[in-house]
Amino acid sequence: MAEPLLLDGAYGEGGGQIVRFALVFSLITGKPFRVVRIRQGRRQPGLKTQHLFIVKTLLWLAPGSRTEPEDLRVGLNELTFYPAEPRGGTRSVDFKTAGSIPLFLQTLLPACVLAREGCRLRLVGGTDVPFSMTWDYWHQVILPYSRPLAEHLEATAENRGYYPAGGGVVRLRVRPLRPGEPLARRLESLQRLDPLNLEPVDFRRFPQVLWIQGSRSLEGRRVRQRILRGALPELEALGLHPELRGRSWPTRSPGCSATLVLGPAERPVGVDQLCQRGVPAEEIGRRLARKAARFLGSGDAVDPHLQDNLVWILALRGGRVAVQHLTSHTQTALWVAERFLGIRYRHENGWLEVSPQA
């Protein structure tokens, strides 16, 4: 077997995204890797519980895979992963905490797209938690870009989960292109797709949706209505008149979130804002509107949170995206993709261009 590719987990921000992206590209290429100094840029270095669930689920998804050490544990500073072809299947994963389901799916969705038989996953954890995108952002903005990569792709949230108790329930169903065929042939199908070409557009010309979600226990304080009251004047000043959607949920812990989705259905963008203890609901709405103003004034084709989530797709399909500034997460994702796939990329004159192979 090939010598594992060595990755420094302290690169860039030194966060968990290095492990997550390395796992994706390892499955795509079949190349093993060893990552050292895991999450050295964080206050508590090493693997977190979330990463353990990701690795253990991948070991189930691709049963010929293995790790060193086999005894995975929180705080582990080094990890070696030997991949096998993803097979897929049906599984339930319960984090027992408010571990982020959207960040979990940042790795598991590509793995399921690559799996020979696809996946049916039931996930229990956090849907809208700190240091992660909201569920509505992942579902309404990120997911649509992966739909062309599968024969069928569906995700539904049956309940919301907030910090600290979690309890959000999400179901994911993926049927891959050319199911049952070897990974190499399915990768060929993905690589024959047209390159991405995301140019700036006037997002005000397209439908806009403002998703405001919250716990049923907050209904008496009219939190969802107050978020809208804070956001709407500033959004309307930007020329935005979004349709309001969302509801109250019977959650284990109280919480709420707001997510603004802009653009055509096949290439959405968005901004999100999680509620915070001690911050008035009206201010949450205003913060969301200010994020929208910064993005609309940037001249970008994709918002900052979407950038790094497109890298694995760009690595397979190639293409170009209008991006004035690369986020640190995007730079890290490109760095990992370059080492596994030999992609070529350049960022100049407001464009990120990616060629699948050097």
TATARA-V168841 format. One record per residue. N is the residue number from 1. RES is the residue in one small letter. SS is DSSP state (h for helix, s for strand, l for the rest). PHI is phi in radians with two decimals (* if undefined). Layout:
[[N:RES:SS:PHI] [N:RES:SS:PHI]]
This chain:
[[1:m:l:*] [2:a:l:-1.09] [3:e:l:-1.14] [4:p:l:-1.05] [5:l:s:-1.21] [6:l:s:-1.59] [7:l:s:-2.17] [8:d:s:-1.64] [9:g:l:-1.18] [10:a:l:-1.60] [11:y:l:-1.07] [12:g:l:1.07] [13:e:l:-1.27] [14:g:l:1.16] [15:g:l:-1.86] [16:g:l:-1.26] [17:q:h:-1.12] [18:i:h:-1.10] [19:v:h:-1.12] [20:r:h:-1.09] [21:f:h:-1.24] [22:a:h:-1.07] [23:l:h:-1.11] [24:v:h:-1.07] [25:f:h:-1.26] [26:s:h:-1.14] [27:l:h:-1.17] [28:i:h:-1.13] [29:t:h:-1.67] [30:g:l:1.34] [31:k:l:-1.61] [32:p:l:-1.29] [33:f:s:-2.53] [34:r:s:-2.24] [35:v:s:-1.94] [36:v:s:-2.02] [37:r:l:0.92] [38:i:l:-1.10] [39:r:l:0.94] [40:q:l:-1.22] [41:g:l:-1.51] [42:r:l:-1.87] [43:r:l:-1.10] [44:q:l:-2.09] [45:p:l:-1.14] [46:g:l:1.63] [47:l:l:-1.12] [48:k:l:-1.75] [49:t:h:-0.97] [50:q:h:-0.98] [51:h:h:-1.18] [52:l:h:-1.09] [53:f:h:-1.11] [54:i:h:-1.07] [55:v:h:-1.12] [56:k:h:-1.13] [57:t:h:-1.21] [58:l:h:-1.15] [59:l:h:-1.12] [60:w:h:-1.28] [61:l:h:-1.13] [62:a:l:-2.12] [63:p:l:-1.11] [64:g:l:-1.47] [65:s:l:-1.31] [66:r:s:-2.65] [67:t:s:-2.23] [68:e:s:-2.25] [69:p:l:-1.32] [70:e:l:-1.29] [71:d:l:-1.47] [72:l:l:-1.29] [73:r:l:-2.68] [74:v:l:-1.09] [75:g:l:1.60] [76:l:l:-1.06] [77:n:l:-1.67] [78:e:l:-2.37] [79:l:s:-2.59] [80:t:s:-2.02] [81:f:s:-2.20] [82:y:s:-1.91] [83:p:l:-1.47] [84:a:l:-2.25] [85:e:l:-1.15] [86:p:l:-1.12] [87:r:l:-1.85] [88:g:l:1.67] [89:g:s:2.48] [90:t:s:-2.05] [91:r:s:-2.71] [92:s:s:-1.99] [93:v:s:-2.19] [94:d:s:-2.04] [95:f:l:-1.20] [96:k:l:1.14] [97:t:l:-2.46] [98:a:l:-1.64] [99:g:l:-0.95] [100:s:s:-1.25] [101:i:h:-1.19] [102:p:h:-1.02] [103:l:h:-1.21] [104:f:h:-1.02] [105:l:h:-1.30] [106:q:h:-1.02] [107:t:h:-1.68] [108:l:h:-1.28] [109:l:h:-1.10] [110:p:h:-1.00] [111:a:h:-1.09] [112:c:h:-1.22] [113:v:h:-1.08] [114:l:h:-1.44] [115:a:l:-1.20] [116:r:l:-1.00] [117:e:l:-1.96] [118:g:l:1.33] [119:c:s:-2.46] [120:r:s:-2.31] [121:l:s:-2.03] [122:r:s:-2.03] [123:l:s:-2.06] [124:v:s:-2.16] [125:g:s:3.05] [126:g:s:-1.76] [127:t:l:-1.65] [128:d:l:-2.42] [129:v:l:-2.36] [130:p:l:-1.02] [131:f:l:1.11] [132:s:l:-2.64] [133:m:l:-1.21] [134:t:l:-1.31] [135:w:h:-1.08] [136:d:h:-1.07] [137:y:h:-1.13] [138:w:h:-1.06] [139:h:h:-1.27] [140:q:h:-1.61] [141:v:h:-1.93] [142:i:h:-1.35] [143:l:h:-0.98] [144:p:h:-0.99] [145:y:h:-1.24] [146:s:h:-1.61] [147:r:h:-1.04] [148:p:h:-1.13] [149:l:h:-1.56] [150:a:s:-2.40] [151:e:s:-1.24] [152:h:s:-2.61] [153:l:s:-2.53] [154:e:s:-2.47] [155:a:s:-2.42] [156:t:s:-2.37] [157:a:s:-1.78] [158:e:s:-1.58] [159:n:s:-2.81] [160:r:l:-1.68] [161:g:l:-2.26] [162:y:s:-1.98] [163:y:l:-1.26] [164:p:l:-1.75] [165:a:l:-1.44] [166:g:s:1.21] [167:g:l:1.54] [168:g:s:-1.20] [169:v:s:-2.16] [170:v:s:-2.26] [171:r:s:-2.06] [172:l:s:-2.13] [173:r:s:-2.26] [174:v:s:-2.29] [175:r:s:-1.98] [176:p:s:-1.34] [177:l:l:-1.17] [178:r:l:0.89] [179:p:l:-1.05] [180:g:l:1.54] [181:e:l:-1.54] [182:p:l:-1.02] [183:l:h:-0.98] [184:a:h:-1.04] [185:r:h:-1.26] [186:r:h:-1.23] [187:l:h:-1.13] [188:e:h:-1.05] [189:s:h:-1.09] [190:l:h:-1.17] [191:q:h:-1.28] [192:r:l:-1.50] [193:l:l:-1.12] [194:d:l:-1.05] [195:p:l:-1.04] [196:l:s:-1.19] [197:n:s:-2.49] [198:l:s:-1.91] [199:e:l:-1.70] [200:p:l:-1.05] [201:v:l:-2.33] [202:d:l:-1.49] [203:f:h:-1.17] [204:r:h:-1.20] [205:r:h:-1.43] [206:f:l:-1.98] [207:p:l:-1.00] [208:q:s:-2.23] [209:v:s:-2.26] [210:l:s:-1.89] [211:w:s:-1.63] [212:i:s:-2.13] [213:q:s:-2.01] [214:g:s:-2.88] [215:s:s:-1.32] [216:r:h:-1.07] [217:s:h:-1.19] [218:l:h:-1.69] [219:e:h:-1.05] [220:g:h:-1.10] [221:r:h:-1.63] [222:r:l:0.93] [223:v:h:-1.11] [224:r:h:-1.08] [225:q:h:-1.14] [226:r:h:-1.25] [227:i:h:-1.05] [228:l:h:-1.06] [229:r:h:-1.10] [230:g:h:-1.32] [231:a:h:-1.45] [232:l:h:-1.07] [233:p:h:-1.04] [234:e:h:-1.28] [235:l:h:-1.15] [236:e:h:-1.15] [237:a:h:-1.15] [238:l:l:-1.51] [239:g:l:1.48] [240:l:l:-1.85] [241:h:l:-2.36] [242:p:l:-1.31] [243:e:s:-1.33] [244:l:s:-1.60] [245:r:s:-2.39] [246:g:l:2.14] [247:r:l:-2.84] [248:s:s:-1.74] [249:w:s:-2.17] [250:p:l:-1.46] [251:t:l:-1.63] [252:r:l:-1.29] [253:s:l:-2.10] [254:p:l:-1.24] [255:g:l:-3.10] [256:c:s:-2.82] [257:s:s:-2.72] [258:a:s:-2.35] [259:t:s:-2.41] [260:l:s:-1.83] [261:v:s:-1.98] [262:l:s:-2.17] [263:g:l:1.73] [264:p:l:-1.19] [265:a:h:-1.07] [266:e:h:-1.45] [267:r:h:-2.62] [268:p:l:-1.35] [269:v:s:-2.34] [270:g:s:-3.05] [271:v:s:-2.38] [272:d:s:-2.42] [273:q:s:-2.61] [274:l:s:-1.57] [275:c:l:-1.17] [276:q:l:-2.27] [277:r:l:-1.06] [278:g:l:1.55] [279:v:l:-1.80] [280:p:l:-1.00] [281:a:h:-1.03] [282:e:h:-1.06] [283:e:h:-1.21] [284:i:h:-1.03] [285:g:h:-1.08] [286:r:h:-1.14] [287:r:h:-1.10] [288:l:h:-1.09] [289:a:h:-1.10] [290:r:h:-1.20] [291:k:h:-1.09] [292:a:h:-1.09] [293:a:h:-1.12] [294:r:h:-1.11] [295:f:h:-1.19] [296:l:h:-1.10] [297:g:l:-1.56] [298:s:l:-1.52] [299:g:l:1.36] [300:d:l:-1.45] [301:a:l:-1.57] [302:v:l:-2.29] [303:d:l:-1.32] [304:p:h:-1.01] [305:h:h:-1.28] [306:l:h:-1.38] [307:q:h:-0.84] [308:d:h:-1.20] [309:n:h:-1.28] [310:l:h:-1.61] [311:v:h:-1.10] [312:w:h:-1.15] [313:i:h:-1.26] [314:l:h:-1.09] [315:a:h:-1.12] [316:l:h:-1.53] [317:r:h:-1.73] [318:g:l:1.29] [319:g:s:2.45] [320:r:s:-2.49] [321:v:s:-2.35] [322:a:s:-1.30] [323:v:l:-2.49] [324:q:l:-1.28] [325:h:l:-2.36] [326:l:l:-1.41] [327:t:l:-1.30] [328:s:h:-1.10] [329:h:h:-1.11] [330:t:h:-1.16] [331:q:h:-1.06] [332:t:h:-1.16] [333:a:h:-1.07] [334:l:h:-1.14] [335:w:h:-1.05] [336:v:h:-1.20] [337:a:h:-1.07] [338:e:h:-1.06] [339:r:h:-1.29] [340:f:h:-1.49] [341:l:h:-1.89] [342:g:l:1.16] [343:i:l:-1.11] [344:r:s:-1.95] [345:y:s:-2.54] [346:r:s:-2.56] [347:h:s:-2.23] [348:e:s:-2.74] [349:n:l:0.91] [350:g:l:1.39] [351:w:s:-2.24] [352:l:s:-1.84] [353:e:s:-2.00] [354:v:s:-2.23] [355:s:s:-1.88] [356:p:l:-1.02] [357:q:l:-2.35] [358:a:l:-1.36]]
